[in-house]
Amino acid sequence: MTPLLEETETEQSIEDALDRWKTRIRLSEKLGAPKYAMAEYGKVKRITIPFNENGLILVSLDCEGFHEVVLKEILEIINSFSKEK
């Protein structure tokens, strides 16, 4: 794998994802709780998924990646953690 972003760009991208997620949380009273968010760019697909109370999982796939399959598997893993509590 060859990173597309420099380390500082990756850090900024993560901070931006956190800010966008905070906006989704603020709107959740009216829209419902966010389950995940996905963006497709020219070179990658990025999925943001909440984990536990304060965590986020950020996943990047190539554009040919089957995001539906990956998303389903991640959500199943997260749900299995939730059931263990």
C-alpha positions as CSV (number, residue, x, y, z in Angstrom):
1,M,0.0,0.0,0.0
2,T,1.2,3.5,-0.9
3,P,-0.2,6.3,1.2
4,L,-1.9,9.0,-0.8
5,L,-1.5,11.6,1.9
6,E,1.5,12.9,3.8
7,E,1.4,12.2,7.6
8,T,0.3,15.8,8.4
9,E,-2.4,15.6,5.8
10,T,-3.7,12.3,7.3
11,E,-3.8,13.9,10.8
12,Q,-5.7,16.9,9.4
13,S,-8.1,14.5,7.6
14,I,-8.8,12.7,10.8
15,E,-9.4,15.9,12.7
16,D,-11.8,17.0,9.9
17,A,-13.6,13.6,10.1
18,L,-14.0,14.2,13.9
19,D,-15.5,17.6,13.3
20,R,-17.9,16.3,10.7
21,W,-19.0,13.5,13.1
22,K,-19.6,16.1,15.9
23,T,-22.0,17.9,13.5
24,R,-23.8,14.6,12.8
25,I,-24.2,14.1,16.6
26,R,-25.6,17.6,17.0
27,L,-28.2,16.9,14.4
28,S,-29.1,13.4,15.7
29,E,-31.9,14.6,17.8
30,K,-33.8,15.6,14.7
31,L,-32.3,13.1,12.2
32,G,-31.6,10.1,14.4
33,A,-28.3,8.6,15.5
34,P,-25.7,8.4,12.7
35,K,-24.8,4.8,11.8
36,Y,-21.9,5.6,9.4
37,A,-20.8,8.1,6.7
38,M,-19.2,7.4,3.4
39,A,-17.5,9.6,0.9
40,E,-16.3,8.6,-2.5
41,Y,-13.4,10.5,-4.1
42,G,-11.7,10.0,-7.4
43,K,-9.1,7.6,-5.9
44,V,-10.6,6.3,-2.7
45,K,-13.7,5.6,-0.7
46,R,-13.7,6.6,2.9
47,I,-16.1,5.2,5.6
48,T,-16.5,6.7,9.1
49,I,-18.2,4.5,11.7
50,P,-18.8,5.2,15.3
51,F,-17.3,2.8,17.9
52,N,-18.3,2.7,21.5
53,E,-19.0,6.0,23.2
54,N,-16.3,8.2,21.9
55,G,-14.5,6.3,19.2
56,L,-14.5,6.4,15.4
57,I,-13.2,3.9,12.9
58,L,-12.0,5.4,9.6
59,V,-11.6,3.0,6.7
60,S,-10.2,3.9,3.3
61,L,-10.7,1.6,0.2
62,D,-9.7,1.9,-3.4
63,C,-12.6,2.9,-5.7
64,E,-13.1,-0.7,-6.8
65,G,-13.4,-1.8,-3.2
66,F,-16.7,-3.4,-2.3
67,H,-17.6,-0.9,0.4
68,E,-21.0,-2.6,1.2
69,V,-19.3,-5.9,2.1
70,V,-16.6,-4.2,4.1
71,L,-19.1,-2.0,5.9
72,K,-21.3,-4.9,6.7
73,E,-18.4,-6.9,8.2
74,I,-17.2,-4.0,10.3
75,L,-20.7,-3.3,11.7
76,E,-21.1,-7.0,12.6
77,I,-17.7,-6.9,14.5
78,I,-18.8,-3.7,16.3
79,N,-22.2,-5.3,17.2
80,S,-20.4,-8.4,18.6
81,F,-18.3,-6.1,20.9
82,S,-21.5,-4.4,22.0
83,K,-23.1,-7.7,22.9
84,E,-20.1,-8.7,25.0
85,K,-20.7,-5.9,27.5
